[in-house]
């Protein structure tokens, strides 16, 4: 079992930055791929970023590539999402996810999810 708790969301102006954190419980954190997805009102959950547990390779969709950076600190059981150059269309609830499968992370169908943190980008 993995429990995830996100923090760091908030209100920011377009062009600004935020860093989200996700604290994970469980002794096997370092053996899980970690990721972030988001869900805007009336839309399906969308994959945002993932990081491998094997070599920390990272994966992003085109919509955030070059603006968002995912990283992990296995010693702290924490994964981060640095979001720069934020746009109003980035407004959503952001969810941290853990899975053995990078494929499931990228399909936003992970085994474990946090409760979400709201990000609002004003224009």
C-alpha positions as CSV (number, residue, x, y, z in Angstrom):
1,X,0.0,0.0,0.0
2,X,1.1,3.5,-0.8
3,X,-0.5,6.6,0.6
4,X,0.1,10.0,-1.1
5,X,-0.5,13.5,0.2
6,X,-0.1,16.5,-2.1
7,X,0.7,20.1,-1.2
8,X,1.8,23.3,-2.8
9,X,-1.2,24.2,-4.9
10,X,-2.7,27.7,-5.0
11,X,-3.5,30.8,-7.0
12,X,-0.9,32.2,-9.4
13,X,-0.9,34.7,-12.2
14,X,-0.2,33.5,-15.8
15,X,3.5,33.3,-16.4
16,X,4.2,32.4,-12.7
17,X,5.5,29.3,-11.1
18,X,4.4,26.8,-8.5
19,X,6.0,23.7,-7.0
20,X,3.9,20.8,-5.9
21,X,5.0,18.2,-3.5
22,X,3.8,14.7,-2.9
23,X,4.7,12.9,0.3
24,X,4.4,9.1,0.1
25,X,4.2,6.6,2.9
26,X,5.4,3.0,2.6
27,X,8.7,1.4,2.6
28,X,8.7,0.6,-1.2
29,X,8.5,4.2,-2.5
30,X,11.8,3.9,-4.3
31,X,10.4,0.9,-6.3
32,X,7.4,2.8,-7.6
33,X,7.2,5.0,-10.7
34,X,5.6,8.3,-9.7
35,X,3.6,10.7,-11.6
36,X,1.2,13.6,-11.7
37,X,-2.1,14.0,-13.5
38,X,-4.7,16.8,-13.5
39,X,-8.4,17.2,-13.9
40,X,-10.1,20.4,-14.9
41,X,-13.9,20.9,-14.3
42,X,-15.9,18.9,-16.9
43,X,-12.8,17.2,-18.3
44,X,-11.2,13.8,-18.0
45,X,-8.1,13.3,-15.9
46,X,-5.0,14.1,-17.9
47,X,-1.5,12.8,-17.6
48,X,1.0,15.5,-16.8
49,X,4.4,13.9,-15.8
50,X,6.0,10.7,-14.7
51,X,9.3,9.6,-13.4
52,X,10.8,6.1,-13.5
53,X,11.9,4.4,-10.3
54,X,14.7,2.6,-12.2
55,X,16.7,5.4,-13.7
56,X,14.6,8.5,-13.0
57,X,13.7,8.9,-16.6
58,X,11.0,11.5,-17.1
59,X,8.0,11.7,-19.3
60,X,5.7,14.6,-20.3
61,X,2.9,15.2,-22.7
62,X,3.5,18.0,-25.3
63,X,1.1,20.3,-23.4
64,X,3.6,20.8,-20.5
65,X,6.9,19.7,-22.0
66,X,9.6,22.4,-21.4
67,X,7.5,24.1,-18.7
68,X,7.0,21.3,-16.1
69,X,9.7,19.3,-14.4
70,X,9.1,16.2,-12.2
71,X,11.7,15.0,-9.7
72,X,11.9,12.7,-6.8
73,X,13.8,12.4,-3.6
74,X,13.8,8.7,-2.5
75,X,15.4,9.6,0.8
76,X,12.4,11.8,1.7
77,X,9.8,9.6,0.0
78,X,8.7,12.7,-1.9
79,X,8.1,13.6,-5.6
80,X,7.9,17.2,-6.9
81,X,6.4,18.9,-9.8
82,X,7.9,22.3,-10.7
83,X,5.6,24.2,-12.9
84,X,6.9,27.3,-14.7
85,X,5.3,29.6,-17.3
86,X,1.9,28.7,-16.1
87,X,-1.1,29.3,-18.3
88,X,-4.8,29.7,-17.5
89,X,-5.4,26.3,-19.2
90,X,-3.2,24.7,-16.5
91,X,-5.9,25.4,-14.0
92,X,-7.0,22.0,-12.5
93,X,-6.8,19.8,-9.5
94,X,-3.5,18.1,-9.6
95,X,-3.1,14.5,-8.4
96,X,0.0,12.6,-7.4
97,X,0.0,9.0,-8.5
98,X,2.1,5.9,-7.8
99,X,2.3,2.7,-9.9
100,X,4.6,-0.1,-10.8
101,X,3.8,0.6,-14.4
102,X,4.9,3.8,-16.3
103,X,2.3,2.9,-18.9
104,X,-0.5,3.1,-16.4
105,X,0.8,6.4,-15.1
106,X,0.8,7.8,-18.6
107,X,-2.8,6.6,-19.1
108,X,-3.8,8.2,-15.7
109,X,-5.0,4.8,-14.5
110,X,-2.6,4.3,-11.6
111,X,-3.1,2.1,-8.6
112,X,-2.6,4.8,-6.0
113,X,-3.8,8.4,-5.9
114,X,-3.5,11.3,-3.6
115,X,-6.5,13.5,-2.7
116,X,-5.4,16.3,-5.0
117,X,-4.3,19.9,-4.7
118,X,-6.0,22.8,-6.6
119,X,-4.0,25.0,-8.9
120,X,-5.6,28.1,-10.3
121,X,-3.9,30.3,-12.9
122,X,-5.4,33.7,-13.5
123,X,-5.0,35.5,-16.7
